[in-house]
Amino acid sequence: MSNADIVRSFYNSVEGGDLEGALALIADDCAWTEMDGFPYRGTYHGPDAVRDHVFVRIVGDWDGFTLTVDDVLGDGELVAGVGTYSATYKATGKPMKARVVHVWRLRDGKVVSFEQFTDTLRVAEAMS
């Protein structure tokens, strides 16, 4: 499986409700960075931290949080995913749509780093 296929597999697993399958693609020492300005900002290390500090929080805070992936680009060590987040913030009832780019670095079939870039203004508007 190519690195682009691994990233696609991660996205498909999350979308299909198989979070554990997605997390199995993350290396134990992975540095996963949610961008500053995003509610879950920070760098988390390893699949358990990603699950607890990102995915569990998203499910708790948002209804219908989805990522529509338009493109997966590249096939070397670096791969980018481009798409759109959409959800409704539970506390305000406001919907959100925000463009996003994920930059993935893979080694030996595992994700070793991830960095998110998104329209944090759209997220903040839904939260306020």
C-alpha positions in Angstrom: 0.0 0.0 0.0 1.4 3.4 -0.9 1.6 6.3 1.6 -1.3 8.0 -0.1 -3.3 4.8 0.2 -2.5 4.7 4.0 -3.8 8.3 4.4 -7.0 7.4 2.4 -7.4 4.3 4.6 -7.2 6.5 7.7 -9.8 8.9 6.4 -12.1 6.0 5.3 -11.7 4.3 8.7 -12.7 7.4 10.6 -15.6 8.1 8.3 -16.8 4.5 8.6 -16.7 4.6 12.4 -13.6 2.5 12.8 -11.5 4.9 14.9 -9.4 2.1 16.4 -8.5 1.0 12.8 -7.5 4.5 11.9 -5.4 4.9 15.1 -3.6 1.7 14.3 -2.0 3.5 11.4 -0.4 6.1 13.8 3.2 5.4 15.1 3.6 5.3 18.8 5.9 8.3 18.6 3.8 10.3 16.1 3.6 14.0 16.7 0.1 15.1 15.8 -0.5 18.9 15.7 -3.8 20.6 15.7 -3.2 24.2 14.6 -3.2 27.2 17.0 -6.6 28.8 17.0 -8.4 25.4 16.7 -10.2 24.4 19.9 -8.0 21.3 20.3 -4.8 23.1 19.4 -1.5 21.5 20.5 0.8 18.6 19.7 -0.1 15.2 20.9 2.2 12.2 20.9 0.9 8.7 19.9 -2.4 7.2 19.0 -3.9 7.3 22.6 -3.2 11.0 23.0 -4.7 11.7 19.5 -7.8 9.7 20.4 -8.3 11.4 23.8 -7.3 15.0 23.0 -8.8 15.2 19.5 -11.4 12.6 18.5 -13.1 12.1 21.8 -13.4 15.9 22.3 -14.8 16.4 18.8 -17.5 13.8 19.4 -18.4 15.5 22.7 -18.5 19.0 21.3 -20.0 18.7 17.8 -22.9 17.0 16.1 -22.3 15.4 12.7 -18.6 16.3 12.5 -17.4 15.2 9.1 -14.5 15.7 6.8 -15.2 15.6 3.1 -11.9 14.8 1.4 -11.5 16.4 -2.0 -7.9 15.3 -2.8 -5.1 13.2 -1.4 -1.9 14.6 -2.9 1.6 13.1 -3.1 2.9 9.7 -2.6 6.3 10.0 -1.1 7.1 10.5 2.6 4.9 13.6 2.6 1.2 13.4 1.7 -1.5 16.1 1.9 -5.2 15.8 2.3 -7.5 18.6 1.2 -11.1 18.9 2.2 -13.8 20.6 4.2 -14.9 20.1 7.8 -18.6 20.4 8.6 -20.5 20.1 11.8 -22.8 21.8 14.3 -21.5 23.0 17.6 -23.6 21.4 20.3 -23.4 24.3 22.8 -24.6 27.0 20.3 -26.5 25.0 17.7 -24.5 26.9 15.0 -23.3 25.1 11.9 -19.7 25.3 10.6 -18.0 24.6 7.3 -14.2 25.2 7.1 -11.7 24.3 4.5 -8.8 22.2 5.8 -5.4 20.8 4.7 -3.7 18.0 6.5 0.0 17.4 6.0 1.0 13.8 6.8 4.6 12.4 7.1 4.8 8.6 6.9 7.6 6.1 7.5 7.5 2.3 7.2 3.7 2.3 6.7 2.9 4.4 9.7 2.0 8.1 10.3 5.0 9.7 12.1 3.7 13.3 12.0 0.5 15.1 11.2 -0.2 18.9 10.9 -3.6 20.5 10.4 -4.2 23.8 8.7 -7.8 25.1 8.8 -10.1 28.1 8.7 -10.2 28.7 12.5 -12.4 31.7 12.1 -15.3 29.6 10.8 -14.8 27.2 13.7 -14.8 30.1 16.2 -17.9 31.7 14.7 -19.8 28.4 15.3 -18.6 28.2 18.9 -19.6 31.8 19.8 
